[in-house]
């Protein structure tokens, strides 16, 4: 009988050790997944517009870049961000536009694939966003714009 009690204690101890090992592995896995999960936080520049068929066109982004323009997003960790659009004031001056009006910034909040922005005049806009493969796609309903993360 003494041998049976020793065997059952060994089995119990092995089971407890096995459960602890599995629990530790599960915790480590969750931590690693959450640490290595890509984050939307960062600054992005316009890369392309996307048509209804999903085709990307970089022509508008190339033109913005050629004229020294801005079409940029910044997502912050607190669920807010900024969307800045504009063009170098010296270029706007050639078209008779005051340099103060050359750039517009929209502050927005984002969560769960939706964003809501307000400009300096108090006008609001809402839409959807998707974070995929390190890029952000903004969906305004009629148009989609793809933004890629700025190089550091």
C-alpha positions as CSV (number, residue, x, y, z in Angstrom):
1,X,0.0,0.0,0.0
2,X,2.8,2.4,0.7
3,X,4.0,2.0,-2.8
4,X,0.6,2.9,-4.3
5,X,0.5,6.1,-2.2
6,X,4.0,7.1,-3.5
7,X,2.9,6.4,-7.1
8,X,-0.3,8.5,-6.8
9,X,1.7,11.4,-5.3
10,X,4.2,11.3,-8.1
11,X,1.3,11.3,-10.6
12,X,-0.4,14.2,-8.9
13,X,2.9,16.2,-8.8
14,X,3.5,15.5,-12.5
15,X,-0.1,16.7,-13.3
16,X,0.4,19.9,-11.3
17,X,3.7,20.6,-13.0
18,X,2.1,19.9,-16.4
19,X,-0.7,22.3,-15.7
20,X,1.7,25.0,-14.5
21,X,3.8,24.6,-17.7
22,X,0.7,24.9,-19.9
23,X,-0.5,28.0,-18.0
24,X,2.9,29.7,-18.3
25,X,3.1,28.8,-22.0
26,X,-0.4,30.3,-22.6
27,X,0.6,33.6,-20.8
28,X,3.8,33.9,-22.7
29,X,2.0,33.3,-26.0
30,X,-0.6,36.0,-25.2
31,X,2.1,38.5,-24.3
32,X,4.2,37.7,-27.4
33,X,1.1,38.1,-29.7
34,X,0.1,41.4,-28.1
35,X,3.7,42.8,-28.1
36,X,4.4,41.9,-31.7
37,X,0.9,42.8,-33.0
38,X,1.3,45.7,-35.5
39,X,0.1,49.1,-34.2
40,X,-1.8,51.7,-36.2
41,X,0.0,54.4,-34.2
42,X,2.3,56.5,-36.4
43,X,2.4,59.0,-39.3
44,X,1.3,58.1,-42.8
45,X,1.4,59.7,-46.3
46,X,-1.0,59.3,-49.1
47,X,0.0,56.4,-51.4
48,X,-3.0,55.8,-53.7
49,X,-6.7,56.3,-54.3
50,X,-8.7,53.1,-54.6
51,X,-11.6,52.8,-57.1
52,X,-14.8,50.8,-56.6
53,X,-13.2,47.7,-58.2
54,X,-10.3,47.9,-55.7
55,X,-7.7,49.2,-58.2
56,X,-5.0,51.5,-56.8
57,X,-4.0,54.7,-58.6
58,X,-1.0,56.6,-57.4
59,X,-1.4,59.5,-59.8
60,X,-3.0,61.9,-57.2
61,X,-0.4,61.0,-54.6
62,X,2.4,61.6,-57.1
63,X,0.9,65.0,-58.0
64,X,0.6,66.0,-54.3
65,X,4.3,65.1,-53.8
66,X,5.4,66.9,-57.0
67,X,3.9,70.2,-55.8
68,X,5.3,69.8,-52.3
69,X,1.9,69.0,-50.9
70,X,0.8,67.3,-47.8
71,X,-1.9,64.6,-47.5
72,X,-0.9,63.0,-44.2
73,X,-2.4,61.2,-41.3
74,X,-1.2,60.7,-37.8
75,X,-2.7,58.2,-35.5
76,X,-2.0,58.6,-31.8
77,X,-2.1,55.9,-29.1
78,X,-4.9,57.7,-27.2
79,X,-7.5,57.2,-30.0
80,X,-7.1,60.6,-31.6
81,X,-5.3,61.8,-34.6
82,X,-4.8,64.5,-37.3
83,X,-5.4,64.6,-41.0
84,X,-3.4,67.3,-42.7
85,X,-4.0,68.4,-46.3
86,X,-2.3,71.2,-48.1
87,X,0.4,72.4,-50.4
88,X,3.5,74.5,-50.0
89,X,2.4,78.1,-49.6
90,X,4.8,79.3,-52.3
91,X,2.9,77.1,-54.8
92,X,-0.5,78.3,-53.6
93,X,0.8,81.9,-53.9
94,X,1.2,81.3,-57.6
95,X,-2.5,80.6,-57.8
96,X,-3.4,83.7,-55.7
97,X,-4.2,81.8,-52.5
98,X,-3.1,83.3,-49.2
99,X,-0.5,81.1,-47.5
100,X,-2.6,80.9,-44.4
101,X,-5.1,78.9,-46.3
102,X,-2.6,76.6,-47.8
103,X,-3.0,73.8,-45.2
104,X,-6.0,72.4,-43.4
105,X,-5.9,70.1,-40.4
106,X,-8.7,67.9,-39.2
107,X,-8.6,66.5,-35.8
108,X,-10.3,63.1,-35.5
109,X,-11.0,60.3,-33.1
110,X,-10.9,56.6,-34.1
111,X,-11.9,53.3,-32.8
112,X,-13.2,49.9,-34.0
113,X,-12.7,50.7,-37.7
114,X,-14.6,54.1,-37.6
115,X,-13.4,57.7,-37.4
116,X,-15.0,61.1,-36.9
117,X,-13.2,64.3,-37.7
118,X,-13.8,68.0,-37.1
119,X,-12.1,70.8,-39.0
120,X,-11.4,74.3,-37.7
121,X,-14.8,75.6,-38.9
122,X,-16.6,72.9,-36.8
123,X,-17.6,70.8,-39.9
124,X,-17.5,67.1,-39.2
125,X,-16.9,64.1,-41.4
126,X,-17.2,60.4,-40.6
127,X,-16.0,57.3,-42.3
128,X,-14.4,54.0,-41.9
129,X,-10.8,52.9,-41.8
130,X,-8.9,49.6,-42.2
131,X,-5.4,48.9,-40.9
132,X,-4.0,46.2,-43.1
133,X,-0.4,45.1,-43.9
134,X,1.0,48.3,-42.3
135,X,-1.2,50.6,-44.4
136,X,-4.3,52.6,-43.5
137,X,-7.3,52.7,-45.9
138,X,-9.7,55.6,-45.3
139,X,-13.2,55.0,-46.7
140,X,-15.2,58.2,-47.1
141,X,-18.1,56.4,-48.8
142,X,-17.5,57.5,-52.3
143,X,-13.7,57.4,-52.3
144,X,-11.0,55.4,-50.6
145,X,-7.5,56.6,-49.9
146,X,-4.5,54.4,-49.0
147,X,-1.9,55.7,-46.7
148,X,1.5,54.1,-46.0
149,X,3.7,54.7,-42.9
150,X,6.3,57.3,-43.3
151,X,9.9,56.2,-43.3
152,X,11.7,56.9,-40.1
